Amino acid sequence: MSLDSEPSPSSSSRDWLFPSHSFAHSFDNYTSKTPKYPRRFSSNPRLSQPLPPDSKPHKTPALQSVSSSNSSSFSEYKYAGLRRRSYLSRRAETSPKREENGTVLQRNAVVSNRNVGVSEEKTSESKMIAGFYGQRVKFRWHMVISLVIMITFFTSLVHKNFSLHNQVDELQNQVSKLNGRLRACNLLDSTDVIRSISKDSEQLSSEGLKNLALIVSLTLLSIPVVILKYIDYVSKSRSPDNISEEVSLSKQLAYRVDVFFSVHPYAKPLALLVATLLLICLGGLALFGVTDDNLADCLWLSWTFVADSGNHANSEGIGPRLVSVSISFGGMLIFAMMLGLVSDSISEKFDSLRKGRSEVVEQNHTLILGWSDKLGSLLNQLAIANESLGGGIVVVMAERDKEEMELDISKMEFDFKGTSVICRSGSPLILADLKKVSVSKARAIIVLAEDGNADQSDARALRTVLSLTGVKEGLRGHIVVELSDLDNEVLVKLVGGDLVQTVVAHDVIGRLMIQCARQPGLAQIWEDILGFENCEFYIKRWPTLDGMPFEDALISFPDAIPCGVKVASCGGKIIMNPDDSYILQEGDEILVIAEDDDSYAPAELPMVRRGNLPKDFILPKSAEKILFCGWRRDMEDMIMVLDAFLAPGSELWMFNDVPENDREKKLIDGGLDLSRLMNISLVNREGNAVIRRHLESLPLESFDSILILADESVEDSAIQADSRSLATLLLIRDIQAKRLPYREARVSQVHRGSFSQGSWIGEMQQASDKSVIISEILDPRTKNLLSMSKISDYVLSNELVSMALAMVAEDRQINDVLEELFAEEGNELHIRQADLYLRKGEELSFLEVILRARQRREIVIGYRSANAERAVINPPLKSEKRRWSLQDVFVVIAEKE
């Protein structure tokens, strides 16, 4: 019978027949007797290489050591293998063409699937990684949950073991006690038995509470861990496609916590307090579960462990020691966090103080907003003004570092005379910074102009005024604003209203230079009047003078000189140099020049002889020749003021490096109408003022006055501008000295200082007698150079502006006085010769000179002797007579001629 013809019902369901137990045992015995060789397995499957059609299956030899009891099972296994090989051979014989076609199709499929496989590799690989990562996260999550459950279960079992052991001991003790009681001849009655039973039940209930407390504490401790793990699991289990669009839950939670700690200032201390209370409560519950103490004692003991980590050394037992060590460890962490929080708070406070962020709690102080080169002179004047009050408070706020400001102020070489200067860093455009310096309680607010472009500086000053007017609490004091351009004054006053007083620095200096050029020595007089070191203007009401003529009030003050009246009936308007017949009314105030506000008072009216003037004439105006070296941005204003002061036929020479074609355009754009100039004619010369050959082309010896201006191109740098002005001054004086006639230099007997007549400074001093040179000086340090050489009558512009700002800050009414003295019309300061008021050799008191000057409608405020270098303003001993010289000069306030 052929093996191929036998039916094999089992082959349809499976290809292999597993041997029975007996066959496996006999096969093991056979393999143990036969030699062992290493097995070699093919890397390719069997069906990948089809058999040829004429090949026959290889027959496996029968095993000879199989017992008769296992012969049947072994034969089944053998014949199954034969059937399998026979089936494969028939399959190979009947379908050779199918295999060939399949091979061709497989080749085509492989070629077509290679491209698809390459594209699908990445997708399948990412899916496999995502699936593996998700299974890994899920496995970790299950591990964490299982670990938490095992720890909780193990802890409860341990505690249960300890508690049951303790209960057994206690029950045995109770049984022994009860037996003793029963043996005592029933001494206990039924009531005592009930009480003992109730005590036992309470003890059992307390044991249950202790167990519950321990379980609750462990559960509360594990809840945060579970929550964090859950958040991490949720964040990682999200789809990878949404990662770029949605933020993970852990990041959102961290962001919310960060915002909470950033927005709320007390979030950190509050979180530390909550953590401390939670640790105390959880520790107390855990101690209550492992000890015999009540809950209150356990909470107190937990607090002692938190406050002092060394208290847990007295704990006895495994459970109490574990709990106490855990509480002590948490207490150390809380103490470390508290120490870091306190250290950070102290550091932030010191950092705030160092950087000037703390609030100024002051009132009636002077507030300065901004920083410039004028600050040093301004602080000096305010310190002198507050000296009579024992010192004051000056607060400076600028957009600079506080330490840098304090360092610069400490380098200033003057005595603060009890005045304290407080610096704060901030912006005057921010209301919060303004409130930080108590702006609503300041008695005066000074806004300094910034160094640089005039329009930008005035625009910032305007924004600062807007910020000050927006303070909700209102302002107690007035605002003094320093402006750089006169054209912006109207806009600032429109915004600030009655609170604002403006000082146009550039305009003030320009007008002052013109006055000083026409009257040598006037710069020193202005320096004495504007500063607080000597005499200054004060306004005060004296009821005892009501009904008195102004002429009598003029000589009623032994230590002051009245200059005007603040008329109450005219809305507080200040009238300088009023008529003698004006009668002081109720409410009128007197404007005087005095040393201090408390240094003068009216006295009894003295008897003063009026006398007559030696001659009554008006000084005729003569044509003058003036030179401007340099170009200022307010050149058109200076030209208009000079045209109003000079006599007809005067000449104004302008020498600078601005092209002549551009000068007229600049003047017209500035608002100057050249056709309206009545008294002066313009002469333009182009050149550099620091080049000698350019200066030698000018008739320097023929000018009555020469004004050396801080050029517009270098006015932003005070040192550079002063260096240029000094170089121009020295060159002009040297050229003038070389052009003087030799006999004139020999005859001159002028002695100034310790310089010899033959020295170059001596020659320049002689040349200075022929013409007046006014130099605009920006840096106060340059003052010493000019004052030592005495070759120029100087104008210290920054210092004069600082003096004016300080005076207006102390009394806002003084600004009206200064505006009138600097204006083209009204009253101004003049220097008059003594022969206008007295005769040669005549002895007069200063009060008599005052009354004689009233005949010319002038007020004499001081004098300068012929052999003196400085004028005396508001001289003492006004009633004492003295012999005057015709070479003496008097300083008067008179109407402009």
Helices and strands as residue ranges (DSSP letters): G 9-11, H 21-33, G 46-48, G 68-70, H 71-94, H 96-183, H 190-236, G 240-242, H 249-263, H 267-290, H 295-307, G 309-314, H 318-355, E 366-369, H 375-385, G 387-389, E 393-398, H 402-410, E 420-425, H 431-436, G 439-441, E 444-447, H 454-469, E 478-483, G 486-488, H 489-496, G 497-499, E 500-504, H 505-518, H 522-530, E 536-540, G 543-545, H 550-554, E 561-567, E 573-576, E 589-594, E 625-629, H 635-645, E 650-656, H 660-669, G 674-676, E 680-686, H 692-696, G 700-702, E 705-708, H 718-739, H 742-747, H 760-768, E 772-777, H 782-789, E 793-796, H 797-810, H 814-822, E 827-833, G 834-836, E 843-845, H 846-854, E 859-864, E 872-873, E 881-883, E 889-895
